[in-house]
Amino acid sequence: MKRSLIVAAAVVALALASGAAAALVPGVYDPGNTGCPKASFANGVLHLEKNCPTSTNAAAGADITGFTGQTFTSGSFTLASTSQCQGGSPRLNVVTTNGLFFLGCNNVTSTINANGTATYTFTAATIAAAGNQVPFPTGTIQSIEVLIDVQGTADLSNITVNGQVQVPAPVTPTSKDQCKHGGWKTFTNPAFKNQGDCVSFVATGGKNPPNG
């Protein structure tokens, strides 16, 4: 993962410029190279695993890009079952100009869907209804991520921020606009050194290889 996940008190701010397309960037935080955290996205589901003790300094999740400079109004995700909510994990970590805000699945009351899945919605109202266990994010967004850092697995779908459903960005840019406002940072096939590198790649139909 190019941008480290926030684990416990380790805060790594994401610095994408406002206006970048909103997207999930799955990845892991594994400074000890344990290999235990895994993150993947397929068929609309973000699958997260931490196959080691909770005390291990590792996490699996995804950065949520494209909201820098905005105000956080709502967030949500759906789990395959309530059993996948283990304490405060999975959770949204929202870093704003006013600090770091944790929004864990245990901080709101879930809605059980007809298929047995459970949806967790984070708004000022749902946080208050659950007893204001955590403060609701204020200030303007600097970064957001969703993660698990306890031992276990989680299958998340319908991940939303401010009403927008989040899915991974295309791995290869297909337009110059996708390279702008920090969007060049989200591509992996290929990776780019800067915005100009990405724009050149698109303009030449991939004939001008990236320098990154």
N, C-alpha and C positions, 0 to 999 in steps of 0.2 A: 504494500500500500504506500503510495507516494506521500500521503499526508497521514501522519500517525494518528490513531484513534486516541481519544482522551480516556485514560484509565485512572480510576480513583482520583487522586489529587493532581495527576499529571495533566496539565492543560496545554494543548498544542493548538494555537489559533489558526484558522483557515483564512487565507488572504485573497480570495477571489474577488474581483471587482464586481460591483453591482451591475446587473443586466445580463450576466452569464446565464445560459439556459439552465433551468433547474433540472437536476439529474442525480441519481444515486451513483456512488463510486464505491463498490464493494471492496473490502480489504481487511487486513489483519494488523494488529499491533503485537509484535512478538520479538522484543529486544533480546531475549535469551535464546532465540532460534530453537524453540522447543518443538515447533511444528504442530502444536496442539490446537491453535485456533484456525478455523477455516470459514471462508465466506464465499458464497456463490449465488448467482441469480439465474433462475430458469423458470419459464412458464408462469411468470408473474409473481414468483415467490423468492424472497431473499432468505436463503438457508444459512444459518449461523451455527457454528459448533465451537465449544471449548472443551476439548477432551483431556483436561488436566485439572488438578485441584484449583478451587477458586482462589487460593492464596497465590497461585502462579501469576506473575506480572505479564498478563497476556489478555487479549480481547479480540473479538471478531465483530465486524459490523460494516457500516457504509457511511461515507461522507455524503451529505446532502448539499449539493452546490446550488448556486444561483440566487441566494436570498440575502447576500451581504447588503447591508444598508437598509433593509426593510424592518418593519416591526413585526414581531411574532404575535399572531392572533390565534392560531390553532395548529394542532398536530394530531395525528392518529396513526395507528397501525392495527392490523388484525393478526392474531395468533391462531395457529392450528387448533389449540385448545388452551383452556385456562391453566393446565398443568405446566405449560411452558413459561408461565410467569413465575419466576423464582425470586422472591424478594423484590428488589428494584430493577430487575433485569428480565427482558430487554427494557431499555430506556432511551429517551432522547436526551442528548447533551446539547444544550443551547448556550452558546457563548455570545454575549451581547456587550455593548459598551458599559453595561452596569454589572457585568460579572458572569459567572457560570451558573446555569440553572439545570438541575437534574429533574427530568420528568419520567418517573418509573411506572411500570405497569401496575404496581401496587399503590400508586398515589391517586388512582381514580377507580370508579366502579365500572367494570366491563359490561358490555352489551353482548349477550349470547345470541348468536345468529342461528337460523333454522338448520344449518348444516353442522352445527356444533362448534364453529369457530367463535372466537371472542374478540371483539373490537374495543380498543382502548382509545378514548378521545380526550385530548388535553386542551381545555379552554379555561378561561378564568372561572367560568361557571362550574365546570366539572371538578376542577381542583377545589373550589370552595365547597361543593356538595360533599366531597370526600373528607372534609375537615381541614382543608388548607395544610396538609402535611408538608408541602413544599411550596415555595413562592412561585408565582406565575412570572415568566420572563418579561422584563421591562427593558427599555433601551432599544438600540438598533442592533440587528443581527450581525455578528462577525463570522460565525460558523455554526453549523448544525451537524450532528451525526446521530445515528442509531446504532446501538451495540449491545452485546452481552459480554459480561466479564465475570460471570459465575460459571461453574462447571455445568455443562448440559448443552441442549440444543434449542433452537427456536426457528420457527418457520413463519416469516412475516409477509403479509400481502397487504395491498391497499394502503401503502405508506403515503401519508399526505402531510404537507406543510402549507399552511394558509390556503387550504382548500385544493391544492394541486397534488394530484397523484404522481408519485415519484417512480421513475424507472431508469435503468442505466442509460447513459448517453451512448450514441454510436461510437464504436471503437475507432472508426476511420471517418474523418471529416468529408462531407460531400458538398459543402458550400463555404464561401469565404466568411459569411456571417457567423457560422459555427465556430470560427477561430477567434472571434472578437470577444471583448469583455472577459478575458480569462478563460474562454472556452477551449483554447488550445491546450490547456493544462489537463483536460479530462481525457484526451485521446491516448490510446495505448498501441494502436496499430496503424501507423507508427506513432512514436512519441516525438514531441517537438521541443525545440530549444526556446522558442518565443512565438509571438503571434505572426510575425512576418514569415517565419519558417513554415508555419501551418498554411498561411494564405498562399505562399509560393507553391506548396505541394498541391493545393486544390486547383490553382490557376493553370498548372501544367498537367493536370490529370494524373498526378502521381509520378510524372517523369522526372521532376526535380526532387530528389530524395531529401529527407529532413536531415538537419545538422545535429539534432538533439540526440 
